Amino acid sequence: MQIGPDTLIVLIISGFGILLCLSVGGYIWMRQDGKRVANILLGLLLITYSLDLLNSLFATTGVYSAYQFLYFIPLIFSFSLGPLFYLFVKARIQPGFRMDKKQFVHLVLPAIQFGFYLSVGFRSAEYKSWLWRTFIQPYGQYIESILVIFLTVGYLVAALILIKKELPSALWKHPVCQWLKRFAFVLLILYSISFIYEIMDWVLWNYFEYNLYNIPWLDFPLKLSQALISIYNGYNAFIYQQQSIITPSNYPDKTDNDLESRMDELLRVKQVHLDPEFDLSTMAKMLNIHRNKVSKYFSSKGQNFRSVINQARVQNFIDLVEAGRHQELTILGLAYESGFSSKATFNRVFTEIKGKTPSQFIKELKAT
């Protein structure tokens, strides 16, 4: 197959995007810092999109035409981006979020899609040809395209509504929500290009028997938008790991005078420690001073950043229990609400600070 300059440009950008998403997605999947469920959801989003883009490249470059036994191999995850993005947003801005049965409902259609291609992807070329002629070409491809449009647009809009709802709350959420809002909005624009092409192609083919994709450069915006989504996902995955990039200074003057009262305000009043991604760089950015000065300040008090944050989170957990929230939420739910990222970390930190397990603490409180 002869590759034109438009396809070559898309191939280069897409190849870079695929490598970026696979590498960054794999790293975030294994990342232990921050909230694990958010890491896993974002990692899955990057990996599944990169595989779906790889499937498009195989079709564009003629790989499937040359090796027809590869048709329908399980690289198609077009149902996944919308639900995974929505769940990632919930996990990022709702400290108490957990993947329970109610949340797994959002992944039913992506799981069915993956199961279908897994069941037929390794069958014979003759079987795949029969399946294409009998079901997919006359019905399946249109049903799948419609579902992709509704799922992706629906979940991206739902994510924007959720972000708007959470925006006025805690200080740490505001820059996070603003970033996620931009993330979702740009994805919606890029995906809209694909959807416009899908609708135009369906109309032109069914009413005029005109194939939109047979004219060089005419489908270039479509292919380019798909490639740019992968790079944009990778870029935002980097921001996700570096919250200080999106965090504005809470104190515009660059001074460390009265540093103790400023830190006390951030932790006690504005409770920035409730963010599982809160780190030393983010605190330094909020205080508008170098992170080394923050570290030196804690050292002068015989403490370190991590111990101070953990103490604040444990105290928040205690406050929630004393307020009776343990009657509504599980211990793990209260731990997430307090900014802890995992059950193991919470149990270890709480026991080190209080000398007893969270369960023992609650039992003693009930006894009194």
C-alpha positions as MATLAB code, in Angstrom:
seq = 'MQIGPDTLIVLIISGFGILLCLSVGGYIWMRQDGKRVANILLGLLLITYSLDLLNSLFATTGVYSAYQFLYFIPLIFSFSLGPLFYLFVKARIQPGFRMDKKQFVHLVLPAIQFGFYLSVGFRSAEYKSWLWRTFIQPYGQYIESILVIFLTVGYLVAALILIKKELPSALWKHPVCQWLKRFAFVLLILYSISFIYEIMDWVLWNYFEYNLYNIPWLDFPLKLSQALISIYNGYNAFIYQQQSIITPSNYPDKTDNDLESRMDELLRVKQVHLDPEFDLSTMAKMLNIHRNKVSKYFSSKGQNFRSVINQARVQNFIDLVEAGRHQELTILGLAYESGFSSKATFNRVFTEIKGKTPSQFIKELKAT';
ca = [
       0.000    0.000    0.000;
       1.316    3.435   -0.933;
       1.267    5.821    2.028;
       0.517    9.478    1.238;
       1.994   12.429    3.145;
      -1.218   12.922    5.148;
      -1.156    9.314    6.337;
       2.568    9.549    7.090;
       2.024   12.600    9.307;
      -0.763   10.847   11.185;
       1.332    7.673   11.444;
       4.223    9.534   13.085;
       1.999   11.431   15.537;
      -0.073    8.341   16.337;
       3.017    6.194   16.860;
       4.389    8.705   19.334;
       1.013    8.932   21.063;
       0.701    5.156   21.354;
       4.170    4.796   22.888;
       3.474    7.710   25.242;
       0.143    6.317   26.448;
       1.420    2.758   26.859;
       4.496    3.794   28.841;
       2.831    6.456   31.000;
      -0.310    4.356   31.416;
       1.709    1.367   32.609;
       3.630    3.547   35.062;
       0.485    5.148   36.496;
      -1.167    1.726   36.766;
       1.696    0.606   39.046;
       2.022    3.966   40.859;
       1.683    3.681   44.636;
       1.532    7.407   45.452;
      -1.857    9.074   45.583;
      -5.113    7.164   45.384;
      -4.697    3.722   43.871;
      -8.160    3.502   42.302;
      -7.616    6.808   40.456;
      -4.205    5.571   39.278;
      -5.680    2.335   37.953;
      -8.561    4.061   36.149;
      -6.308    6.622   34.454;
      -3.771    3.919   33.584;
      -6.524    1.815   32.012;
      -7.792    4.817   30.064;
      -4.359    5.457   28.554;
      -3.645    1.814   27.744;
      -7.043    1.038   26.197;
      -7.018    4.189   24.081;
      -3.513    3.460   22.793;
      -4.608   -0.054   21.767;
      -7.739    1.320   20.086;
      -5.592    3.827   18.178;
      -3.248    1.011   17.173;
      -6.256   -0.802   15.703;
      -7.079    2.315   13.640;
      -3.492    2.492   12.397;
      -3.593   -1.138   11.287;
      -6.697   -0.327    9.234;
      -5.260    2.918    7.832;
      -1.906    1.478    6.780;
      -3.392   -1.658    5.188;
      -2.108   -4.152    7.756;
      -5.540   -5.754    8.083;
      -5.968   -5.924    4.305;
      -2.618   -7.647    3.912;
      -3.087  -10.001    6.883;
      -6.800  -10.683    7.064;
      -6.456  -13.216    9.858;
      -5.743  -10.228   12.140;
      -9.210   -8.760   11.690;
     -11.175   -8.370   14.950;
      -8.234   -9.096   17.245;
      -9.075   -7.609   20.667;
      -7.589   -4.143   20.145;
     -10.930   -2.323   19.940;
     -11.821   -0.403   23.120;
     -13.943    2.388   21.686;
     -16.583    1.936   24.441;
     -14.035    2.466   27.212;
     -12.816    6.058   27.142;
     -16.055    7.739   28.264;
     -16.813    5.506   31.271;
     -13.159    5.307   32.362;
     -12.749    9.078   32.192;
     -15.942    9.659   34.183;
     -14.907    7.171   36.880;
     -11.409    8.677   37.011;
     -12.889   12.148   37.585;
     -15.042   10.803   40.428;
     -12.067    9.039   42.002;
      -9.910   12.158   41.737;
     -12.284   14.718   43.258;
     -14.264   12.547   45.681;
     -11.964   11.304   48.481;
     -14.502    8.694   49.595;
     -14.897    7.154   46.115;
     -14.548    3.372   45.821;
     -15.115    0.915   42.978;
     -18.183   -0.907   44.281;
     -20.904   -2.756   42.366;
     -22.651    0.517   41.558;
     -19.535    1.859   39.814;
     -18.777   -1.367   37.923;
     -22.113   -0.987   36.101;
     -20.449    1.751   34.031;
     -17.988   -0.812   32.668;
     -20.521   -3.414   31.520;
     -20.639   -2.314   27.859;
     -16.827   -1.955   27.566;
     -16.495   -5.447   29.048;
     -19.031   -6.860   26.570;
     -17.187   -5.216   23.670;
     -13.854   -6.650   24.812;
     -15.404  -10.080   25.377;
     -16.882  -10.111   21.858;
     -13.594   -9.295   20.105;
     -11.714  -11.674   22.369;
     -14.094  -14.491   21.399;
     -13.823  -13.898   17.621;
     -10.390  -12.279   17.252;
      -8.457  -15.527   17.119;
     -10.861  -17.477   14.932;
     -10.151  -18.375   11.294;
     -10.159  -15.785    8.512;
     -13.076  -17.619    6.881;
     -15.191  -17.318   10.024;
     -14.358  -13.619   10.368;
     -15.298  -13.024    6.730;
     -18.651  -14.729    7.271;
     -19.243  -12.723   10.446;
     -18.467   -9.470    8.624;
     -20.820  -10.183    5.718;
     -23.654  -11.555    7.836;
     -23.769   -9.314   10.893;
     -21.157   -6.584   11.193;
     -21.316   -4.947    7.770;
     -25.142   -4.695    7.554;
     -25.870   -4.015   11.252;
     -23.013   -4.266   13.729;
     -20.778   -1.427   12.590;
     -23.644    1.081   12.727;
     -24.831   -0.064   16.138;
     -21.277    0.104   17.471;
     -20.705    3.599   16.024;
     -23.923    4.922   17.553;
     -23.046    3.454   20.947;
     -19.556    4.961   20.798;
     -21.007    8.421   20.126;
     -23.588    8.224   22.912;
     -21.232    6.652   25.448;
     -18.343    9.026   24.880;
     -20.334   12.246   24.611;
     -22.666   11.218   27.434;
     -19.894   10.389   29.880;
     -17.787   13.435   29.012;
     -20.808   15.691   29.564;
     -21.593   13.830   32.804;
     -17.999   14.404   33.924;
     -18.302   18.140   33.184;
     -21.539   18.310   35.218;
     -19.881   16.477   38.110;
     -16.865   18.804   37.999;
     -19.111   21.870   38.034;
     -20.962   20.480   41.040;
     -17.717   19.885   42.992;
     -16.018   23.143   41.953;
     -17.070   25.440   44.834;
     -15.940   23.060   47.594;
     -12.547   22.572   49.286;
      -9.527   24.709   48.368;
      -7.535   21.816   46.897;
     -10.423   20.833   44.633;
     -10.660   24.134   42.785;
      -7.455   23.880   40.702;
      -7.989   20.126   40.264;
     -11.538   20.684   38.999;
     -10.401   23.470   36.672;
      -7.764   21.163   35.198;
     -10.229   18.291   34.808;
     -12.727   20.658   33.218;
     -10.175   21.616   30.545;
      -9.227   17.968   30.113;
     -12.853   16.909   29.515;
     -13.736   19.888   27.312;
     -10.804   19.425   24.913;
     -11.502   15.677   24.693;
     -15.106   16.497   23.842;
     -13.979   18.807   21.018;
     -11.515   16.282   19.592;
     -14.052   13.464   19.756;
     -16.710   15.664   18.152;
     -14.557   15.788   15.010;
     -14.645   11.995   14.832;
     -18.383   11.890   15.403;
     -19.081   14.480   12.690;
     -17.101   12.363   10.239;
     -18.938    9.210   11.281;
     -22.331   10.827   10.693;
     -21.270   12.418    7.372;
     -19.854    9.116    6.125;
     -23.031    7.240    7.027;
     -25.258    9.799    5.281;
     -23.092   10.050    2.138;
     -22.717    6.299    1.751;
     -26.335    5.347    2.404;
     -27.891    8.067    0.260;
     -25.247    8.758   -2.386;
     -22.967    5.666   -2.217;
     -20.055    8.020   -1.699;
     -17.129    6.886    0.465;
     -15.804    9.848    2.426;
     -12.530    8.136    3.261;
     -11.440    7.412   -0.321;
     -10.332   10.972   -1.043;
      -6.783   11.877    0.106;
      -6.560   14.577    2.808;
     -10.347   14.734    3.263;
     -10.186   12.467    6.300;
      -6.968   14.059    7.585;
      -8.709   16.076   10.381;
     -10.363   12.858   11.594;
      -7.110   10.884   11.747;
      -5.247   13.834   13.249;
      -7.854   14.324   15.999;
      -7.590   10.636   16.959;
      -3.805   10.925   17.145;
      -3.936   14.146   19.173;
      -6.238   12.544   21.740;
      -3.480   10.077   22.626;
      -0.894   12.840   23.096;
      -3.363   14.966   25.049;
      -4.140   12.023   27.348;
      -0.430   11.457   27.954;
       0.149   15.151   28.655;
      -2.638   15.258   31.238;
      -1.372   12.048   32.834;
       1.887   13.916   33.475;
      -0.037   16.816   35.073;
      -1.943   14.307   37.211;
       1.329   13.245   38.808;
       2.536   16.853   39.270;
      -0.310   18.696   40.959;
       1.951   21.651   41.770;
       1.764   22.541   38.046;
      -1.924   23.429   38.323;
      -1.903   24.710   41.914;
      -1.940   28.515   42.272;
      -0.212   30.330   45.108;
      -2.482   30.968   48.073;
      -0.180   33.727   49.339;
       0.988   36.116   46.590;
       3.870   37.666   48.529;
       7.122   35.684   48.430;
       8.000   35.662   52.104;
       8.374   33.079   54.816;
       7.329   35.477   57.575;
       4.633   33.987   59.790;
       5.120   30.648   58.026;
       3.678   28.731   60.953;
       0.298   30.520   60.841;
       0.096   30.076   57.058;
       0.725   26.337   57.292;
      -1.763   26.097   60.133;
      -4.375   27.849   57.974;
      -3.767   25.476   55.049;
      -4.036   22.363   57.207;
      -6.573   23.246   59.877;
      -8.836   25.722   58.115;
      -8.579   24.876   54.412;
      -7.728   21.194   55.006;
      -5.598   20.737   51.909;
      -4.333   17.441   53.346;
      -7.654   15.832   52.373;
      -6.294   15.561   48.833;
      -4.519   12.173   48.459;
      -2.185   13.779   45.873;
      -1.092   16.601   48.217;
       2.710   16.700   48.446;
       5.595   18.936   49.496;
       5.864   20.661   46.116;
       2.161   21.524   46.172;
       2.398   22.993   49.673;
       5.444   25.046   48.642;
       3.527   26.333   45.600;
       0.574   27.323   47.782;
       2.882   29.128   50.218;
       4.791   30.721   47.304;
       8.179   29.719   48.714;
      10.814   27.143   47.737;
      10.161   23.595   48.879;
      13.533   23.513   50.657;
      12.320   26.248   53.016;
       9.264   24.166   53.838;
      11.441   21.144   54.568;
      13.795   23.230   56.751;
      10.839   24.604   58.679;
       9.559   21.109   59.507;
      13.095   19.974   60.395;
      13.444   22.864   62.841;
      10.345   21.516   64.600;
      11.749   17.984   64.696;
       9.214   16.845   62.109;
       8.934   16.173   58.395;
       6.272   16.943   55.819;
       4.896   13.416   55.635;
       4.483   13.037   59.425;
       2.661   16.370   59.698;
       0.261   15.462   56.882;
      -0.383   12.014   58.347;
      -1.133   13.511   61.768;
      -3.604   15.935   60.171;
      -5.314   13.078   58.320;
      -5.525   10.907   61.438;
      -7.043   13.829   63.355;
      -9.588   14.328   60.592;
     -10.513   10.630   60.850;
     -10.958   11.005   64.624;
     -13.111   14.107   64.146;
     -15.345   12.220   61.700;
     -15.743    9.297   64.104;
     -16.522   11.577   67.049;
     -19.125   13.297   64.850;
     -20.815    9.918   64.320;
     -19.872    9.450   60.661;
     -18.745    5.873   61.404;
     -22.439    4.987   61.601;
     -22.834    5.999   57.935;
     -19.470    5.025   56.427;
     -17.067    2.106   56.826;
     -13.659    2.610   58.417;
     -12.087    2.544   54.962;
     -14.617    5.113   53.714;
     -13.699    7.423   56.597;
     -10.006    6.889   55.820;
     -10.546    7.939   52.206;
     -12.558   10.963   53.353;
      -9.564   11.927   55.500;
      -7.131   11.894   52.578;
      -5.561    8.447   52.908;
      -4.951    6.653   49.626;
      -5.114    3.006   50.722;
      -6.262    0.764   53.555;
      -2.746   -0.515   54.279;
      -1.288    2.981   54.562;
      -4.119    4.148   56.799;
      -3.866    1.194   59.206;
      -0.091    1.538   59.475;
      -0.112    5.309   60.019;
      -3.022    5.292   62.469;
      -1.452    2.530   64.578;
       1.926    4.315   64.639;
       0.398    7.604   65.768;
      -2.308    6.401   68.166;
      -0.773    3.122   69.355;
      -3.945    1.200   68.506;
      -5.805    0.077   65.400;
      -8.708    2.112   64.001;
     -11.131   -0.661   65.014;
      -9.865   -0.592   68.599;
     -10.201    3.175   68.689;
     -13.834    3.035   67.554;
     -14.663    0.234   70.042;
     -13.171    2.230   72.918;
     -15.102    5.310   71.814;
     -18.352    3.353   71.749;
     -17.610    1.945   75.225;
     -17.343    5.429   76.646;
];
